[in-house]
Amino acid sequence: MKGCKNCPAYAKCTVTYRGSACAALRGTYGLDSDPEIITNADYIRAMSDEEMADIFLRADFCKCCEHEKDGVCNYICAYPNIPLYDGCKQAALTWLQQPAEEET
């Protein structure tokens, strides 16, 4: 996943945003280990219960899943013996770790 747009490595970045590899990469550029970008998870932690309910109803976790093709979930075809929940949970975690979109 692409990380912080302020990072000099952004164009070629393939590490998980705010993960240990991200911190190491930012360190090679002399940047602090805590990027200024707020993730979806950071944004949610500051919300009221009502705001959280609203964001979860609008969140499109499927767009973060490698098994989504043209609006169709292909996770079950790829992993017939693994509960669908595992794939959806991974997509939700990916979404939570992305930089938050600004409110318009």
N, C-alpha and C positions, 0 to 999 in steps of 0.2 A: 504494500500500500504506500502511496506517496505520503510524505510527511509534511513538515512545516515549510510553508512557502518562503519563509525568511532564511531558510538554510541554503548555503551555497551548493549543497549536494542535491537539492530538490529535483532537478531535471533528470538525474540518473538514479535517484533513490529507489531501492527495492526492499528496504527494511521495514519492520513493523513500527509504526509511529509510536514514539515514547517508550519503545522497548529497549533492552540493553544494547542491541546493535545500533539503534538510533542514538543513544547516549554516547556510545563509543565513536560513532561517525561525527557527531557534533563536536566531540572533544578534539578530533583531529583538525577541525577548523577553528578551534579556540573559542567555541561558543559555550555558553553555560549549559548545564545538563537538563534544565527545565525550560523547554520552549515556551514562548509567550502565547502560542495558540491554545485556545480552550477546546477540549474535545467534547463530543456529545455527552460523554459520561460526566465530565466536569460540570457542564451546563445543567444536566439533570440533577446533580447533587444539590444544586442551589434552588431547586424548584419546590413549590408547594405540591401537595397531593393532587390537587385539581390540574395544575400545569403538567405534572407527570402523566396523568391519565390522558390528557390531550395529546402529548407528544407520542405516547405509545400507540395511540390510535392512528396517528398520522405517519409514523415511522415506516419506511419501506426497507426492511431488513433484506428482502430478497435481492435487491440491487447489489448487495455486498456478497452474495453467494455465487461461487463459481459454477454451481449446478443450475442456475437460472438461465434459461435460453428462451428469448422472445416471450417472456411472461409466463413460462411453464417451468415448474419445478421438476428437475431430472434427478434429484438426490435419490429417490427411491429406486430408480433404475440402476444407478451407479452403485448403491449400497443397499440391496434388498434385505439384508439381515441386520441392519443397524437402524435403530429407531429414528424416524424423521426428526425428532426433537434435537438429536445431536447435531445435525446439519444446520438447523434453524438457530440453535444456540450459538454455533460458531459464526454464522452470519450476523447475529445480533451483537456478538462481541466485537466483530470487525467494525460494525457501524458505530458502536459506542466509542471505539478508539480513534475514529476519524475526527478531524477538526470540525467543530460545530459551524453550521451555516448561520450567517447573520440574519436576524429578524428583519423583515421588510415592512 
